[in-house]
Amino acid sequence: METRSGVSEEEEQMLREVSGLGHDITESLNVEMLRENANLNGESFSGKIGKFGSEYAKWYARYYIVPEKLMTAVDHNDLYVHDLDQYAVGSTNCIFIPFDKLLARGFSTGSGSVRTPQSISTAMALVAIIFQCQQNSQYGGVSGSKLDHDLAPYIAKSFAKHFHKGVLYFDENLPLEEHNITLGSLTLCNSHPRSYSFAVQETKIECLQAAESLIHNLNTMSSRAGGQIPFTSINYGTCTSLEGQMIIDSLLSATMNGLGSGETPVFPIQIFKCKRGVNQSPEDPNYDLFLKAVECSTKRLYPNFANLDAPFNLQYYDPTDPNTEFATMGCRTRVLADRHGRNRLSGKGNLSFNTINLVKLGIKHGIVNGRTVPHEVDFQRDLYHFLDIALNGLLHRYKIQARQPAKASDFMMREGVWEGGELLDSDESVEECLKHGSLSIGFIGLAECMKAMYGKHHAESEEVYATALELISSMRRYCDMKSEEHDLNITLMATPAEGLSGKFTKKDREVFGSIPGVTDREYYTNSFHVPVYYNLPAARKISLEAPFHELCNAGAISYIELDGNVRSNQTAFLKIVQYALSQNISYFSINHPIDRCGSCHYEGIIGDTCPICGTKETDVPMYRLRRVTGYLTGDYQTRFNAAKQAEVRDRVKHR
Amino acid sequence: MNICGYYPESINEGDDLRAVIFLSGCRHRCSGCFNPATWNFNYGEPFTEQRQQEIITEMANNQLLGGMTLAGGDPFFSADEAADFIDNVRAAIPNFSVWIYTGYIYEDLIVSVDSAEYRLLMKCQVVIDGPFIESLKNTSLPYRGSSNQRIIDIQSSIRYNDAVELTT
């Protein structure tokens, strides 16, 4: 910062900006800013304090840190830097936590140390604590990629404990080898029948209670500003041991039971990992758990479904190592591959991402401006121009992240949550560890971009579809090429735009006016999705979107929207999920409405009157739970920003 | 015969993903009917051969569909034409399951085995029967509007000579 004598006009302008920010926050004047994130209550005291920090951090990054070219592109609405408030301090985005390692060894929170748990209830309680500790070391999602495998040993411990109690109670004190005390031991079942069945029952009860308290904990620990709970995700479904199956079963039961008054849990995001031979056909060992996951999803919108059989996920799969099973950060982030050899999940994550506004490029070079032919060459040139700026921004930010000392992300590095961090001195830089993470370039509005370029979006014309697919392929090739050049994991992301979906559109409309099918709505269509308002059969939407999943190696999700009470029609739900998996969709979910009566707490479809207690919406509010960018939020009418509210209204429903 | 509605995919009118076709015309005139306009046999558009073929092609091409549902109006007031339509559908898509809605009760439909109504019923797998009774309205029940209405497995009912309800 230059020091100047007196106050220049520029400085005065900056001062006005800073004080304006504070005024907007304290007086709750800028609703869009306060609702930028549906999970955060920006009108609360702690939310406002958080906003002060983050808005000023953004302001500081903009003037003193971010490369000028990148900031100009952001100001001109060509690019978006996600989590700009975190840029200057060099924090990283998200991570898969190696729960197995942390639990087996014990860990220190910084103010106290924790021993290895000796039962499933303690282990699950510690999972919540680990999530909470880790989320303060970063800014995005925290995820467990294989919670069933990670927790199975603690079921075994609980079982052994209960069995020993049983032996005393039932006086079955026969000679016995210690190592035979397992849930799966037939000998034990025969030699100590009463103690064995007692121990099974007790373990089941303990596991269900533990799962319930885990889910409650993850919905109640408001340990981020704004009463915000950490963005937690848990993946499970493939562990075929009796212990692992018990964990999956309990997590699903606890989710279906719901929270305190039976309401749907918003967190953790749950992802059921689907794998042929493990849980996809009636003869598979975990098929009944897959069916239960389907049932749970029809009731609670979770779990979503991850596809381990999609070839681009399967190539890393080693059946003997659950850490190689594809799993996802709930919002969609995929970090499976690593050019530095860690082709597995736990212990790394995404570092940051920048998103390109494809729509503006389309408007600049498409037929929408009265041209008869789109200027494809200029479009390409412009695209690569902004890809370069986006990439250089990521590399610039990476340098800031890499030079941070280990102590800046204390828990993450000291405890080896980020693999290798435990080997660093607290003042040593984290570069060697972070290189295993990914830097992602995202995109938004493929549909509107095509509409602006060619007059039709990619679901309206086969020719346009081929062009759209080639466009995204070329962006992927760019990322692959730059990975080689910089020896870093540079990946292509189907951006989960929440705050962003309306921001780009609003600014573009100010400049270009309201263009039908392009800027005339309040949001741009997410990533490569077929527009939510476009009517087409579910199978067609799935098969159109599927090929993009392979291209977006930083993650993608596809949704089908169902209108109606899918709880009573699980056949349809199951069929759609398995069709999506068969088409090599990598990560899939079905949206359907869940309404909740404010009076009697009935959950289901509610019109203007509750079908159970007859209460009218005009008298008591009805909570209408919907999904946004992979996450659930509370009632969308009060928590969503305007753009996302509009998007939800526009969604075409596959009845 | 006219149709007054067509959903290419729905989860609300029977198990699995189904196409739903609403046939115009109904003489039950239930009080509180969700759409009295559909009582009129001339409501909607004529269900021409061409329109039938369009819908059949669309259904045949949708690999996620488990079947179709005929609703209305009440298809049993156009029993012969509805039965013929099912024949056309089956010619193109064999084993396509058909659910059907009616304001009649099952027992009345099987009184005469020579009737057009019986012929139509026998072409379907499941019938949701009975008039809509406003005082028994319950929108939380799957696939039904009022609690007197039953979801009946037609083939089992014939076999056991008694209305066999599906559990949903």
Contacts between the chains, C-beta under 8 A, distances in Angstrom:
chain1	res1	chain2	res2	distance
A	537	B	8	6.0
A	537	B	9	5.9
A	537	B	62	5.2
A	537	B	64	7.1
A	538	B	9	6.0
A	538	B	17	7.3
A	538	B	64	5.8
A	539	B	62	6.1
A	539	B	63	5.7
A	539	B	64	4.5
A	562	B	11	5.7
A	563	B	11	7.9
A	563	B	12	7.8
A	564	B	10	7.1
A	564	B	11	4.9
A	564	B	12	4.0
A	565	B	11	7.8
A	565	B	12	7.1
A	565	B	142	6.7
A	566	B	11	5.7
A	568	B	142	3.4
A	568	B	143	7.2
A	568	B	168	5.6
A	569	B	11	4.5
A	569	B	12	7.7
A	569	B	14	8.0
A	569	B	15	5.9
A	569	B	16	7.1
A	569	B	142	7.3
A	571	B	15	4.9
A	571	B	16	4.5
A	571	B	66	6.8
A	572	B	11	4.7
A	572	B	15	7.4
A	572	B	16	5.2
A	572	B	17	4.3
A	572	B	66	7.3
A	573	B	11	7.9
A	575	B	16	6.8
A	575	B	17	6.4
A	575	B	64	6.1
A	575	B	66	7.1
A	576	B	17	7.0
A	576	B	64	6.4
A	579	B	63	7.5
A	579	B	64	5.8
A	602	B	140	7.4
A	604	B	140	5.7
A	605	B	139	7.2
A	605	B	140	8.0
A	607	B	139	7.1
A	611	B	138	6.2
A	611	B	139	4.2
A	611	B	140	4.4
A	612	B	140	6.3
A	654	B	9	5.1
A	654	B	11	7.9
A	655	B	7	5.2
A	655	B	9	6.2
A	655	B	10	3.8
A	655	B	11	6.4
A	655	B	12	6.0
A	655	B	20	7.8
